[in-house]
């Protein structure tokens, strides 16, 4: 029997072959120096790029007054100059190069007018922020150079409403000052925005224009004219003591009757003498009283007025009635179309709000305004419509029908130049008013009717 020996397989590993699996290492210290060199290069580049960015930022900051000062005409001249340089150099066109030189010199000369820093301290002071139509509104503009160096001449522009006033400021030496006194026309009720004050430097050709804003805008309120009704017989609106209603209340000032106590009643209203006599808790019951409250419904719908003069008269009438109610410490609510309620808690706030309102084209009619007032002004004892001449009797009757029952209602139609008259539309008394001075007499006529 022959036995054959099995030879185990020979496994050759990669590590046993010459040159395989061996990591070639660099000489000691060479890799570390290379890494340090790369890091140093990166740090140097970062430092260099940061310095370049700072320099460019500084240059942009220095040139910002110039780059932001280009007008439309100046920008067109700049583009033309660049195109002339390119065309002249590429085509060797002498005439175009001469034009490019002239345009460049012009732009450089214009830049001298706008470069430099403004070192002003500017104060805008309005003597009064609230005036009445026709009164004189005066303001003061004070420009000071708080530095020790002189400041070049400039122009101060002051926007006033839709216009702009310009005040030349001369060259100011260190610590110098220049003052301008100005007046603002107040021919119409409005809110006039005054400011902001801007200093302007520009070249004579209008290529560059640099503006710096120095103050915040301020509002000048031009209040409507009003008629003082104090001491006159306001008649229709005399309702200071309140009016008793048939509504029963658990707490008011008018005692009505006694009733049995039920859980939840205020114990302060227990009538102890009757309780002691009857042996059963009894509480007081009251009648509600309604304090005098005036609601003025001023139409601001353009379709209700034949002219702006009618609307201005209507605003003056509204202000006169509202101020009278405020003086007598009565409640007043003033409502206008699409603008909600005006503030009737203070004289100044009411006049400020009246200064802002304007005629508008709106679908909200006088009847719609009356419907809103009937649902929101629940405590009104007197309501007054103030409208123009174009409101028809049908519209007035429709508006009156939408007001709560038991509220006294009147209407004042403002028609400048018309004679004072009074007529009735169903149960609604209507006054035709031609001038504000007739308002006290008109109210007396209404009370007599």
VOGU-3710 file (C-alpha; in Angstrom, 3 decimals, decimal comma):
1> xxxxxxxxxx> 0,000/0,000/0,000  1,410/3,221/-1,093  0,864/6,306/1,055  1,022/9,722/-0,613  1,817/12,656/1,634  -0,247/15,798/1,062  1,825/18,932/0,952  0,191/21,936/2,612  -0,512/24,891/0,276  2,002/27,637/0,310
11> xxxxxxxxxx> 0,486/31,044/1,053  2,459/33,956/-0,072  1,563/37,166/1,695  2,045/40,567/0,242  4,381/41,407/3,032  6,652/38,558/2,075  7,214/39,930/-1,412  10,000/42,373/-1,893  8,690/45,893/-2,103  5,050/45,044/-1,347
21> xxxxxxxxxx> 3,158/46,209/1,738  5,967/48,391/2,980  5,115/52,082/3,812  7,711/54,441/2,614  8,192/57,112/5,252  9,649/60,481/4,573  12,705/61,489/6,404  12,025/62,736/9,888  10,911/66,449/10,103  10,355/67,058/6,350
31> xxxxxxxxxx> 6,515/66,540/6,390  6,077/68,768/9,442  8,029/71,592/7,816  5,909/71,303/4,648  2,665/71,493/6,629  3,929/74,500/8,550  4,876/76,169/5,279  1,404/75,584/3,843  -0,255/76,954/6,968  2,009/79,990/6,904
41> xxxxxxxxxx> 1,168/80,536/3,236  -2,556/80,355/3,989  -2,198/82,769/6,915  -0,249/85,155/4,756  -2,842/85,008/2,006  -5,673/85,586/4,485  -3,830/88,548/5,962  -3,112/89,960/2,530  -6,684/89,516/1,276  -8,061/91,049/4,480
51> xxxxxxxxxx> -5,804/94,061/4,053  -6,895/94,413/0,424  -10,567/94,222/1,399  -10,052/96,857/4,084  -8,321/99,146/1,618  -11,051/98,657/-0,971  -13,691/99,271/1,659  -11,946/102,473/2,693  -11,731/103,594/-0,940  -15,416/102,810/-1,507
61> xxxxxxxxxx> -16,309/104,714/1,666  -14,277/107,699/0,495  -15,828/107,599/-2,967  -19,390/106,926/-1,734  -20,363/110,627/-1,688  -19,227/110,789/-5,299  -20,796/107,551/-6,542  -24,131/108,289/-4,846  -24,175/111,865/-6,099  -24,520/111,158/-9,812
71> xxxxxxxxxx> -27,711/112,563/-11,274  -29,302/111,059/-14,363  -27,582/113,639/-16,520  -24,261/113,041/-14,746  -24,493/109,290/-15,240  -25,151/109,815/-18,949  -22,074/112,041/-19,201  -19,991/109,385/-17,403  -21,107/106,641/-19,802  -20,422/108,902/-22,766
81> xxxxxxxxxx> -16,935/109,695/-21,481  -16,086/106,004/-21,046  -17,397/105,182/-24,527  -15,405/108,069/-25,999  -12,206/106,844/-24,361  -12,723/103,298/-25,649  -13,634/104,377/-29,167  -10,866/106,986/-29,356  -8,118/104,617/-28,196  -9,250/101,683/-30,325
91> xxxxxxxxxx> -9,841/103,688/-33,491  -7,126/106,299/-32,901  -9,798/108,935/-33,395  -8,314/112,214/-32,186  -11,556/114,201/-32,117  -13,241/111,560/-29,949  -10,241/111,485/-27,599  -10,471/115,280/-27,220  -14,175/114,919/-26,343  -13,302/112,189/-23,821
101> xxxxxxxxxx> -10,708/114,446/-22,186  -13,152/117,346/-21,962  -15,894/115,180/-20,439  -13,444/113,677/-17,944  -12,156/117,098/-16,885  -15,741/118,289/-16,471  -16,600/115,335/-14,220  -13,468/115,836/-12,136  -14,267/119,532/-11,725  -17,857/118,701/-10,755
111> xxxxxxxxxx> -16,670/116,231/-8,100  -14,885/119,058/-6,288  -18,297/120,545/-5,433  -19,594/117,467/-3,625  -16,566/115,885/-1,965  -15,850/116,546/1,688  -17,749/116,012/4,924  -20,710/117,988/6,213  -20,169/119,123/9,768  -23,430/120,913/10,474
121> xxxxxxxxxx> -25,742/120,911/13,451  -29,222/121,728/12,171  -32,273/122,621/14,283  -35,801/122,942/12,854  -38,119/124,780/15,237  -41,813/125,464/14,634  -43,150/128,210/16,886  -46,569/126,503/16,984  -47,491/123,035/15,827  -51,216/123,797/15,789
131> xxxxxxxxxx> -52,766/126,839/14,154  -56,176/127,776/12,767  -56,852/128,354/9,096  -55,576/131,810/8,176  -53,245/132,158/11,165  -49,555/132,805/10,693  -47,316/129,766/11,102  -43,684/130,696/11,738  -40,633/128,456/11,807  -36,900/128,833/12,390
141> xxxxxxxxxx> -33,990/127,010/10,766  -30,680/127,194/12,647  -27,491/125,874/11,012  -24,280/125,726/13,012  -20,707/124,656/12,330  -19,604/122,959/15,527  -16,069/122,283/14,288  -13,033/124,546/14,218  -12,628/124,297/10,459  -14,632/126,378/7,984
151> xxxxxxxxxx> -17,393/124,699/6,001  -18,042/125,410/2,331  -21,332/127,063/1,250  -24,325/124,852/0,644  -28,074/124,994/0,244  -30,636/123,778/2,796  -33,810/122,358/1,302  -36,942/122,233/3,449  -39,963/120,305/2,092  -43,220/121,991/3,157
161> xxxxxxxxxx> -46,251/119,989/2,134  -46,040/119,450/-1,607  -43,498/122,248/-2,125  -39,861/122,770/-1,208  -38,189/125,873/0,165  -34,468/126,456/-0,456  -32,240/128,465/1,901  -28,656/129,269/0,846  -26,142/128,784/3,662  -22,944/130,829/3,300
171> xxxxxxxxxx> -19,467/129,658/4,155  -19,386/129,154/7,915  -16,205/129,610/9,883  -15,456/127,388/12,864  -18,223/127,776/15,435  -20,253/130,004/13,085  -24,043/129,906/12,727  -26,695/130,915/10,207  -30,407/131,434/10,980  -33,400/131,573/8,667
181> xxxxxxxxxx> -36,942/132,607/9,670  -39,757/131,383/7,425  -43,546/131,448/7,328  -45,899/128,708/6,181  -49,161/129,605/4,419  -52,257/128,218/6,148  -54,979/129,046/3,680  -56,584/125,607/3,950  -57,329/123,126/6,695  -54,794/120,313/6,480
191> xxxxxxxxxx> -51,864/118,553/8,106  -48,659/119,942/6,604  -45,517/117,822/6,800  -42,507/120,093/7,349  -39,088/118,582/6,689  -36,840/116,742/6,823  -34,136/119,371/6,343  -31,526/118,350/3,779  -28,231/120,016/2,941  -27,494/120,003/-0,775
201> xxxxxxxxxx> -24,279/120,459/-2,701  -24,305/120,387/-6,490  -22,155/121,535/-9,372  -23,398/124,319/-11,662  -24,075/121,891/-14,526  -26,180/119,515/-12,420  -23,962/116,505/-13,012  -23,544/115,674/-9,323  -25,852/116,362/-6,407  -25,173/115,315/-2,823
211> xxxxxxxxxx> -27,827/115,363/-0,091  -27,537/114,787/3,659  -30,623/114,607/5,888  -30,330/116,416/9,214  -33,762/116,418/10,891  -36,914/114,337/11,142  -40,158/115,483/9,480  -42,622/117,343/11,686  -46,368/117,827/11,370  -48,117/121,194/11,408
221> xxxxxxxxxx> -51,849/120,895/12,135  -53,996/123,544/10,476  -57,281/123,314/12,399  -60,635/124,257/10,882  -62,352/127,456/11,905  -64,901/126,906/14,660  -67,626/129,006/16,244  -67,750/129,402/20,000  -71,249/128,414/21,067  -70,633/129,065/24,769
231> xxxxxxxxxx> -73,338/131,264/26,238  -75,636/130,880/23,245  -78,904/129,030/23,481  -77,924/125,734/21,979  -81,539/124,728/22,429  -81,759/121,426/20,623  -78,598/120,128/22,262  -79,404/121,190/25,839  -79,730/117,861/27,648  -77,353/118,034/30,598
241> xxxxxxxxxx> -79,398/116,247/33,230  -80,021/113,099/31,295  -83,370/111,656/30,291  -85,326/109,006/32,139  -86,258/105,910/30,166  -88,721/103,121/30,877  -85,937/100,548/31,247  -85,565/99,060/34,704  -82,077/98,743/36,192  -80,561/97,410/39,387
251> xxxxxxxxxx> -78,166/100,347/39,755  -78,733/103,954/38,663  -79,638/107,320/40,134  -83,428/107,358/39,742  -85,241/105,294/42,406  -88,292/103,457/41,091  -89,641/100,714/43,404  -88,849/97,792/45,738  -88,855/94,098/44,934  -87,992/90,812/46,600
261> xxxxxxxxxx> -84,321/89,943/46,959  -83,010/87,195/44,689  -79,598/85,513/44,961  -76,992/87,563/43,136  -78,435/91,006/43,905  -76,047/93,638/45,218  -76,487/93,795/48,988  -75,792/97,505/48,949  -79,242/97,981/47,404  -81,098/96,162/50,216
271> xxxxxxxxxx> -83,726/98,444/51,777  -83,203/97,581/55,428  -86,189/99,503/56,857  -88,659/97,680/54,638  -86,838/94,398/55,282  -87,194/94,910/59,042  -90,861/95,783/58,705  -91,819/92,888/56,446  -89,341/90,320/57,668  -88,275/89,616/54,072
281> xxxxxxxxxx> -85,252/90,950/52,195  -86,255/93,755/49,809  -83,996/95,547/47,306  -84,316/98,862/45,495  -85,122/98,951/41,799  -84,188/101,898/39,601  -85,117/103,515/36,300  -82,241/103,930/33,895  -81,314/107,462/32,941  -79,469/108,288/29,773
291> xxxxxxxxxx> -76,837/110,987/30,037  -76,670/113,509/27,232  -74,517/112,173/24,405  -74,121/113,903/21,068  -73,384/111,905/17,905  -72,287/113,918/14,874  -72,425/112,103/11,533  -70,227/114,051/9,115  -70,440/112,979/5,499  -67,060/112,837/3,727
301> xxxxxxxxxx> -68,543/111,461/0,505  -67,524/113,628/-2,427  -70,864/113,036/-4,155  -72,683/114,823/-1,317  -70,958/118,187/-1,879  -71,071/120,650/-4,761  -67,707/122,231/-3,879  -64,838/122,065/-1,416  -66,186/125,211/0,275  -69,275/123,266/1,294
311> xxxxxxxxxx> -67,155/120,548/2,825  -64,951/123,024/4,714  -68,059/124,654/6,172  -69,366/121,230/7,175  -66,090/120,404/8,948  -66,228/123,735/10,809  -69,809/123,068/11,916  -68,822/119,580/13,088  -65,907/120,993/15,084  -68,079/123,698/16,657
321> xxxxxxxxxx> -70,712/121,225/17,860  -68,099/118,769/19,103  -66,146/121,391/21,046  -69,346/122,690/22,654  -70,174/119,182/23,865  -66,632/118,756/25,235  -66,807/122,102/27,067  -70,071/121,084/28,707  -68,503/117,759/29,707  -70,957/115,766/27,607
331> xxxxxxxxxx> -70,128/112,718/25,578  -69,553/113,231/21,881  -69,001/110,788/19,036  -67,975/111,987/15,586  -68,338/109,501/12,729  -67,269/109,869/9,099  -67,555/107,630/6,053  -65,068/104,747/5,851  -62,844/106,204/8,589  -64,570/105,097/11,758
341> xxxxxxxxxx> -64,825/107,439/14,732  -62,803/110,567/15,339  -61,423/111,172/18,810  -63,968/113,190/20,764  -62,431/112,891/24,226  -60,332/116,072/24,019  -60,497/119,378/22,202  -57,039/119,133/20,600  -57,427/115,514/19,531  -60,782/116,210/17,892
351> xxxxxxxxxx> -59,414/119,187/15,937  -56,314/117,193/14,938  -58,503/114,453/13,495  -60,693/116,998/11,712  -57,559/118,469/10,136  -56,767/115,128/8,481  -60,083/114,170/6,915  -60,606/114,687/3,186  -63,367/114,187/0,663  -63,356/110,691/-0,822
361> xxxxxxxxxx> -65,317/108,861/-3,471  -66,969/106,057/-1,548  -69,981/103,793/-1,803  -70,845/104,361/1,862  -73,848/106,685/1,800  -75,340/108,781/4,580  -77,913/106,047/5,187  -75,130/103,475/5,627  -73,373/105,788/8,084  -76,630/106,212/10,024
371> xxxxxxxxxx> -77,138/102,442/10,167  -73,648/101,956/11,598  -74,202/104,728/14,137  -77,542/103,239/15,193  -75,908/99,923/16,052  -72,667/101,198/17,623  -73,587/104,424/19,441  -76,153/103,007/21,832  -76,127/105,815/24,389  -76,678/108,772/22,051
381> xxxxxxxxxx> -79,507/111,115/22,989  -78,987/113,541/20,082  -77,755/112,787/16,561  -76,918/115,352/13,921  -76,294/114,857/10,200  -73,885/117,328/8,593  -73,898/117,181/4,810  -73,597/119,197/1,614  -76,216/120,565/-0,738  -76,323/117,502/-3,039
391> xxxxxxxxxx> -77,945/115,203/-0,463  -81,588/114,789/-1,457  -84,570/114,849/0,929  -85,128/111,173/0,165  -81,594/110,330/1,312  -82,032/112,368/4,491  -85,330/110,659/5,298  -83,798/107,229/4,608  -80,842/107,994/6,897  -83,108/109,265/9,676
401> xxxxxxxxxx> -85,212/106,107/9,521  -82,167/103,996/10,362  -81,584/105,672/13,727  -83,002/104,296/16,996  -86,434/105,384/18,139  -86,364/108,010/20,885  -83,203/109,758/19,709  -83,536/113,405/18,712  -82,319/113,902/15,155  -81,493/116,963/13,104
411> xxxxxxxxxx> -79,681/117,676/9,833  -77,527/120,623/8,775  -76,941/121,174/5,079  -73,975/123,463/4,420  -74,442/125,762/1,416  -71,999/128,716/1,466  -73,772/131,961/0,648  -77,277/130,623/1,234  -79,722/132,290/3,606  -80,385/130,629/6,925
421> xxxxxxxxxx> -83,571/128,585/6,731  -85,315/125,675/8,407  -87,689/123,079/7,001  -88,921/119,627/7,936  -88,770/116,296/6,143  -91,340/114,141/7,927  -90,172/114,351/11,573  -86,602/115,377/10,662  -85,707/119,036/11,114  -83,321/120,316/8,431
431> xxxxxxxxxx> -81,276/123,520/8,660  -79,712/125,210/5,638  -76,576/127,067/6,789  -74,798/129,627/4,607  -71,994/130,722/6,949  -70,444/129,552/10,184  -71,439/132,702/12,067  -75,124/131,772/11,703  -74,729/128,512/13,621  -75,867/129,812/17,072
441> xxxxxxxxx> -78,958/131,388/15,488  -79,623/128,182/13,551  -79,588/126,132/16,747  -82,032/128,556/18,362  -84,334/128,203/15,368  -84,187/124,460/15,741  -85,022/124,608/19,462  -87,947/126,918/18,827  -89,350/124,590/16,185
//
